[in-house]
Amino acid sequence: MHDRALRIVKKHVEALQVNLRNQVVLTETGSNYYLYLPIMAALCGAKKVYALSRDSSYGKAKDIIAEAQQLADVLQLSQISFFENNLPEEVFNNTTVVTNSGALRPLNAEFLAKFKEPFVLPLMFEAWEIRASDLDIHYCKQHQIKVAGTSEHHPDVAVFRYSGLLAMKLAFEAGFEVCGNTIVLVSNDDFGKTIHAYFESQGATVIWVDEPEKAKPHFATADFVFLAKYDEDRNYFSDKDAIFVGEEINTLNPALVFVHLYGNVDIAYCKQHHIHVYPQKQGRAQVMTQTLGYVGLEPILKLQAAGLKVAEEMLHHNLSSLSQPISGF
């Protein structure tokens, strides 16, 4: 996998002409496609890269670091320093770029206040997708920390279209053909727009609603409901204060399946009340059940390269339409 991943990394770094020469980058090294973030930063010319890995359900930090270090050694990228579970104080002295990566989050006021020099904070997603639980944007605004999102629709990146492919893959895995199916799509954002276009292009009848309550009248005739409303924070299924009631679903259409990309979905409750959901994993508000990486390496690595390009643009006060400024400008 490393050979193909590095080929993709180099392709997008070169295509976007990312230049981080003389910069000090703090990022993460994680499992799968997140293994390559520090490698990518180094290949962009950063003079120093700090990479944090944490123990998680995806693997032990020491094992992830061992794999990343071996790759860095092969590529002769000696400027990368890996840290296991905690960061030393030296990291906060001269860092100029901080990525909004999982191992570093939450980037709260306590964490952000540790940095001694000005730095930029590129978000490797659209500005509207920012989560308060991950980043204290109010602190950033108060202290003039430059933060910008990355346009996933930009023609040089165009990774948002992969959300349509991701929706198709989840539908196939859930046992549906899409072509000839009646699908109720719940979304009020760009995810819905893209997914709607993909489903329709493959011959589905798509009923697109912006609020989940509007889906109920279509339960009886639908093959499945696709939940993709990013900012819906209510529980979809529970004993009280839920959007959907198990008994009502089973009365209207006992074969109905809910495929979820976003939203609070309690798998244990659904099993107990015979509500069919896919994937068989907990769903959370504002967190993708499966990321774009579930489609493959290309979208995540391209988006990471674009995020580092946004960092470069902020550092040099030269924003293009790729960057979506939020604070500090």
C-alpha positions as CSV (number, residue, x, y, z in Angstrom):
1,M,0.0,0.0,0.0
2,H,2.9,2.4,0.8
3,D,4.0,2.5,-2.9
4,R,0.6,3.6,-4.2
5,A,0.0,6.0,-1.3
6,L,3.4,7.7,-1.8
7,R,2.7,8.0,-5.5
8,I,-0.6,9.7,-4.8
9,V,1.0,12.0,-2.2
10,K,3.7,13.1,-4.5
11,K,1.2,13.6,-7.4
12,H,-1.0,16.0,-5.4
13,V,1.9,17.8,-3.7
14,E,3.3,18.5,-7.1
15,A,0.0,19.3,-8.7
16,L,-0.9,21.9,-6.0
17,Q,2.8,23.1,-5.8
18,V,2.7,23.0,-2.0
19,N,5.7,24.7,-0.5
20,L,6.3,24.7,3.2
21,R,10.0,25.5,3.0
22,N,11.4,26.9,6.4
23,Q,8.1,26.0,8.2
24,V,7.7,23.9,11.4
25,V,4.6,21.7,11.2
26,L,2.8,20.0,14.0
27,T,0.5,17.2,12.9
28,E,-0.4,13.6,13.6
29,T,0.5,10.2,12.4
30,G,-2.3,7.7,12.5
31,S,-3.4,4.4,11.0
32,N,-4.1,3.8,7.3
33,Y,-4.2,7.1,5.2
34,Y,-3.4,9.3,8.3
35,L,0.0,7.6,8.4
36,Y,1.2,9.8,5.6
37,L,0.5,13.3,7.0
38,P,4.0,14.0,8.4
39,I,5.6,12.3,5.4
40,M,3.6,14.7,3.2
41,A,4.5,17.8,5.2
42,A,8.2,16.8,4.9
43,L,7.9,16.2,1.2
44,C,6.4,19.8,1.0
45,G,9.7,21.1,2.2
46,A,9.0,21.7,5.9
47,K,12.3,22.1,7.8
48,K,10.8,20.3,10.9
49,V,7.8,18.1,11.4
50,Y,6.4,17.0,14.7
51,A,4.0,14.1,14.6
52,L,1.9,12.9,17.5
53,S,0.3,9.4,17.6
54,R,-2.1,8.2,20.3
55,D,-3.3,4.8,21.4
56,S,-6.8,4.2,20.1
57,S,-9.1,1.5,18.8
58,Y,-7.3,1.8,15.5
59,G,-3.9,0.7,17.0
60,K,-1.1,1.3,19.4
61,A,0.8,4.5,19.0
62,K,4.2,2.7,19.3
63,D,3.2,0.4,16.4
64,I,2.0,3.2,14.2
65,I,5.1,5.3,14.9
66,A,7.4,2.3,14.1
67,E,5.7,1.9,10.7
68,A,5.9,5.7,10.0
69,Q,9.5,5.9,11.1
70,Q,10.5,3.1,8.9
71,L,8.9,4.8,5.9
72,A,10.6,8.1,6.8
73,D,13.9,6.4,7.0
74,V,13.5,4.8,3.6
75,L,12.6,8.3,2.2
76,Q,15.5,9.9,4.1
77,L,13.2,12.4,5.8
78,S,15.2,13.0,8.9
79,Q,13.3,16.2,9.9
80,I,10.3,14.2,11.3
81,S,10.1,13.6,15.0
82,F,7.4,11.2,16.3
83,F,5.9,11.4,19.7
84,E,3.8,8.7,21.5
85,N,0.7,9.9,23.3
86,N,2.1,13.2,24.6
87,L,4.0,16.3,23.2
88,P,7.1,17.7,24.8
89,E,7.3,21.5,25.5
90,E,9.8,22.0,22.6
91,V,7.0,21.5,20.1
92,F,5.3,24.7,21.3
93,N,8.3,27.0,20.9
94,N,8.6,27.5,17.1
95,T,5.7,25.7,15.4
96,T,4.2,27.7,12.5
97,V,1.6,25.2,11.1
98,V,-0.8,23.2,13.3
99,T,-3.2,20.8,11.5
100,N,-6.7,20.1,12.9
101,S,-5.9,16.4,13.2
102,G,-7.6,13.7,15.4
103,A,-4.6,13.0,17.6
104,L,-4.2,16.7,18.4
105,R,-7.8,17.4,19.2
106,P,-9.5,19.0,20.9
107,L,-7.7,22.2,20.0
108,N,-9.1,24.0,23.0
109,A,-8.0,27.2,24.7
110,E,-5.6,25.4,27.0
111,F,-3.8,23.7,24.2
112,L,-3.7,26.7,21.8
113,A,-2.4,29.0,24.6
114,K,0.8,26.8,24.8
115,F,2.2,28.1,21.5
116,K,4.9,30.7,21.8
117,E,4.9,32.0,18.2
118,P,2.2,32.9,15.7
119,F,0.9,29.9,13.7
120,V,-1.7,29.1,11.1
121,L,-4.4,26.4,11.4
122,P,-5.6,24.8,8.2
123,L,-8.8,22.8,8.4
124,M,-8.8,19.8,6.0
125,F,-12.5,20.2,5.4
126,E,-15.0,22.9,4.4
127,A,-15.3,25.8,6.8
128,W,-19.0,25.1,7.5
129,E,-18.1,21.6,8.8
130,I,-16.2,23.0,11.8
131,R,-17.1,21.4,15.1
132,A,-17.0,23.3,18.4
133,S,-16.0,20.1,20.2
134,D,-12.8,19.9,18.1
135,L,-11.6,23.5,17.9
136,D,-12.2,26.6,20.0
137,I,-12.8,29.0,17.2
138,H,-13.8,31.8,19.6
139,Y,-10.3,31.6,21.2
140,C,-8.8,31.7,17.7
141,K,-10.8,34.8,16.8
142,Q,-9.9,36.5,20.1
143,H,-6.2,35.9,19.6
144,Q,-6.0,36.5,15.9
145,I,-5.0,32.9,15.1
146,K,-5.4,32.3,11.3
147,V,-7.9,29.5,10.6
148,A,-9.2,28.6,7.2
149,G,-11.2,25.8,5.7
150,T,-10.4,23.9,2.5
151,S,-12.8,24.1,-0.5
152,E,-13.5,20.5,-1.3
153,H,-15.3,21.7,-4.5
154,H,-12.3,23.6,-5.8
155,P,-11.5,22.3,-9.4
156,D,-8.0,21.4,-8.4
157,V,-9.3,19.3,-5.5
158,A,-12.9,18.2,-6.2
159,V,-13.0,15.6,-3.4
160,F,-16.6,16.3,-2.4
161,R,-17.8,14.2,-5.3
162,Y,-16.4,11.2,-3.4
163,S,-19.3,11.6,-0.9
164,G,-21.6,10.4,-3.7
165,L,-19.4,7.4,-4.3
166,L,-19.3,6.7,-0.6
167,A,-23.1,6.8,-0.4
168,M,-23.3,4.4,-3.3
169,K,-20.9,2.0,-1.6
170,L,-22.9,2.0,1.6
171,A,-26.1,1.4,-0.3
172,F,-24.6,-1.5,-2.1
173,E,-23.2,-3.0,1.1
174,A,-26.6,-2.6,2.7
175,G,-28.0,-4.9,0.0
176,F,-29.6,-2.3,-2.4
177,E,-29.2,-1.9,-6.1
178,V,-29.8,1.8,-6.2
179,C,-31.0,1.5,-9.8
180,G,-34.8,1.0,-9.6
181,N,-34.9,1.7,-5.8
182,T,-37.0,4.4,-4.1
183,I,-34.7,6.2,-1.7
184,V,-35.6,8.8,0.9
185,L,-32.6,11.1,1.3
186,V,-32.5,13.2,4.5
187,S,-30.1,16.2,4.2
188,N,-30.1,20.0,4.0
189,D,-26.5,20.6,2.9
190,D,-23.9,19.9,0.2
191,F,-23.7,16.2,1.1
192,G,-27.4,15.8,0.1
193,K,-26.9,17.7,-3.1
194,T,-24.0,15.4,-4.2
195,I,-25.6,12.2,-3.0
196,H,-28.9,13.1,-4.6
197,A,-27.1,13.6,-8.0
198,Y,-25.3,10.2,-7.7
199,F,-28.4,8.2,-6.8
200,E,-30.5,9.8,-9.5
201,S,-27.8,9.3,-12.1
202,Q,-27.9,5.5,-11.4
203,G,-31.7,5.2,-12.0
204,A,-33.1,5.6,-8.4
205,T,-36.2,7.5,-7.5
206,V,-35.0,9.9,-4.9
207,I,-37.2,11.7,-2.5
208,W,-35.0,14.5,-1.0
209,V,-36.2,16.1,2.3
210,D,-34.4,18.6,4.4
211,E,-35.8,17.5,7.8
212,P,-36.1,13.9,9.0
213,E,-39.8,14.4,10.0
214,K,-40.6,14.9,6.3
215,A,-39.4,11.4,5.5
216,K,-42.1,9.7,7.5
217,P,-44.9,10.0,4.9
218,H,-42.7,8.1,2.5
219,F,-41.7,5.1,4.7
220,A,-44.4,2.8,3.3
221,T,-43.1,3.0,-0.3
222,A,-39.3,3.5,0.3
223,D,-36.7,0.8,-0.1
224,F,-34.3,2.6,2.2
225,V,-33.7,6.0,4.0
226,F,-30.3,7.6,3.6
227,L,-29.5,9.8,6.7
228,A,-27.0,12.4,5.6
229,K,-28.0,15.6,7.5
230,Y,-24.7,16.9,8.9
231,D,-26.1,19.2,11.7
232,E,-28.9,16.9,13.0
233,D,-28.1,16.4,16.7
234,R,-31.3,14.8,17.9
235,N,-31.5,11.0,18.4
236,Y,-33.0,9.2,15.4
237,F,-34.2,6.2,17.4
238,S,-34.8,5.9,21.2
239,D,-37.6,5.4,23.8
240,K,-38.3,9.1,24.1
241,D,-37.5,12.4,22.4
242,A,-36.5,10.5,19.2
243,I,-37.3,11.5,15.7
244,F,-38.4,8.0,14.6
245,V,-40.4,5.4,16.7
246,G,-39.6,1.7,16.1
247,E,-43.2,0.6,16.3
248,E,-44.3,3.2,13.8
249,I,-41.6,2.1,11.4
250,N,-42.4,-1.6,11.6
251,T,-46.1,-0.9,11.1
252,L,-45.6,1.2,8.0
253,N,-42.8,-0.9,6.4
254,P,-41.0,-3.7,8.4
255,A,-38.5,-4.1,5.5
256,L,-37.4,-0.5,5.7
257,V,-33.6,0.1,6.1
258,F,-31.9,3.2,7.4
259,V,-28.4,3.7,5.9
260,H,-26.6,6.4,8.0
261,L,-23.7,8.6,7.1
262,Y,-24.4,11.3,9.7
263,G,-26.5,11.4,12.9
264,N,-27.1,9.8,16.3
265,V,-27.9,6.2,15.7
266,D,-28.0,3.8,18.7
267,I,-27.2,0.4,17.3
268,A,-28.1,-1.5,20.5
269,Y,-31.5,0.2,20.6
270,C,-32.1,-0.6,16.9
271,K,-31.3,-4.3,17.3
272,Q,-33.6,-4.5,20.4
273,H,-36.5,-2.9,18.5
274,H,-35.9,-4.6,15.1
275,I,-35.0,-1.5,13.3
276,H,-32.8,-2.2,10.3
277,V,-29.8,0.0,10.1
278,Y,-26.5,0.0,8.2
279,P,-23.6,0.2,8.9
280,Q,-23.9,-1.8,12.2
281,K,-22.0,0.8,14.2
282,Q,-22.8,3.8,16.3
283,G,-23.7,7.0,14.5
284,R,-22.8,10.4,15.7
285,A,-23.9,13.9,14.9
286,Q,-21.4,15.9,12.7
287,V,-19.2,12.8,12.4
288,M,-19.2,10.6,9.3
289,T,-20.1,6.9,10.0
290,Q,-17.5,6.1,7.3
291,T,-15.0,8.7,6.0
292,L,-14.2,9.4,2.4
293,G,-11.2,7.1,3.0
294,Y,-13.7,4.2,2.9
295,V,-13.8,4.7,-0.8
296,G,-10.0,4.6,-1.1
297,L,-6.7,6.5,-0.6
298,E,-7.2,9.1,-3.2
299,P,-9.7,11.5,-1.6
300,I,-8.1,11.7,1.8
301,L,-4.6,12.1,0.6
302,K,-5.7,14.7,-2.0
303,L,-7.6,16.6,0.8
304,Q,-4.6,16.5,3.1
305,A,-2.4,18.0,0.4
306,A,-5.0,20.7,-0.3
307,G,-5.1,21.5,3.5
308,L,-1.3,22.0,3.5
309,K,-1.7,24.3,0.5
310,V,-4.2,26.3,2.5
311,A,-1.6,26.6,5.3
312,E,1.0,27.9,2.7
313,E,-1.5,30.5,1.5
314,M,-2.2,31.7,5.0
315,L,1.5,31.9,5.9
316,H,2.1,34.1,2.8
317,H,-1.1,36.1,3.1
318,N,-2.0,35.0,-0.4
319,L,-5.4,33.3,-0.3
320,S,-6.9,31.7,-3.4
321,S,-10.4,30.3,-3.8
322,L,-9.0,27.1,-2.3
323,S,-8.9,28.7,1.2
324,Q,-12.0,29.6,3.2
325,P,-10.9,32.1,5.8
326,I,-12.6,31.9,9.2
327,S,-10.5,33.9,11.8
328,G,-7.4,36.0,12.1
329,F,-7.7,37.8,8.8
